[in-house]
């Protein structure tokens, strides 16, 4: 195996989700889940060396409010290597944003390759740009929050139409 031990937590199992939305978002959510396990969570020995539990935790959540659905996929892994993202962006001719929060959003840019860097977006061929397109196809938005050494959270928000009477 990958030398990774992962505990999966699922929150919001009782949230009602329209079938069409779920069909559109099932693959993007699975992709984010695989990314978190394959790239977010460090191998057990690396985690031990960093003073963490040998197993990582990935949390998948769903919440519903009157006007939107919110899905989260979070891991307590290494977080993004933001400097590697900056270098990759420069190498692709992209403008590099001023803030770390904005730099993290670069993971959704098509063709951004950080294969040389150990980040949650290296490899796999299908990129997070495809995930973003699928989310936008249901009028949703996706963003990512990352903290070095502490982990990464992807958040998908999908607006709900007017409630049926």
Secondary structure in CASP SS format (residue, H / E / C, confidence):
PFRMAT SS
TARGET T0000
AUTHOR 0000-0000-0000
METHOD secondary structure of the structure
MODEL  1
X C 1.00
X C 1.00
X C 1.00
X C 1.00
X E 1.00
X E 1.00
X E 1.00
X E 1.00
X E 1.00
X E 1.00
X E 1.00
X C 1.00
X C 1.00
X C 1.00
X C 1.00
X C 1.00
X C 1.00
X C 1.00
X H 1.00
X H 1.00
X H 1.00
X H 1.00
X H 1.00
X H 1.00
X H 1.00
X H 1.00
X H 1.00
X H 1.00
X H 1.00
X H 1.00
X H 1.00
X H 1.00
X H 1.00
X H 1.00
X H 1.00
X H 1.00
X H 1.00
X H 1.00
X H 1.00
X H 1.00
X C 1.00
X C 1.00
X C 1.00
X H 1.00
X H 1.00
X H 1.00
X H 1.00
X H 1.00
X H 1.00
X C 1.00
X C 1.00
X C 1.00
X C 1.00
X C 1.00
X E 1.00
X E 1.00
X E 1.00
X E 1.00
X E 1.00
X E 1.00
X E 1.00
X E 1.00
X E 1.00
X E 1.00
X C 1.00
X C 1.00
X C 1.00
X E 1.00
X E 1.00
X E 1.00
X E 1.00
X E 1.00
X E 1.00
X E 1.00
X E 1.00
X C 1.00
X C 1.00
X C 1.00
X C 1.00
X C 1.00
X C 1.00
X H 1.00
X H 1.00
X H 1.00
X H 1.00
X H 1.00
X H 1.00
X H 1.00
X H 1.00
X H 1.00
X H 1.00
X C 1.00
X C 1.00
X C 1.00
X C 1.00
X C 1.00
X C 1.00
X C 1.00
X C 1.00
X H 1.00
X H 1.00
X H 1.00
X H 1.00
X H 1.00
X H 1.00
X H 1.00
X H 1.00
X H 1.00
X C 1.00
X C 1.00
X C 1.00
X C 1.00
X C 1.00
X C 1.00
X C 1.00
X C 1.00
X C 1.00
X C 1.00
X C 1.00
X C 1.00
X C 1.00
X C 1.00
X C 1.00
X C 1.00
X C 1.00
X C 1.00
X C 1.00
X H 1.00
X H 1.00
X H 1.00
X H 1.00
X H 1.00
X H 1.00
X H 1.00
X H 1.00
X H 1.00
X H 1.00
X C 1.00
X C 1.00
X E 1.00
X E 1.00
X E 1.00
X E 1.00
X E 1.00
X E 1.00
X E 1.00
X E 1.00
X C 1.00
X C 1.00
X C 1.00
X E 1.00
X E 1.00
X E 1.00
X E 1.00
X E 1.00
X E 1.00
X E 1.00
X E 1.00
X E 1.00
X C 1.00
X C 1.00
X C 1.00
X C 1.00
X C 1.00
X C 1.00
END
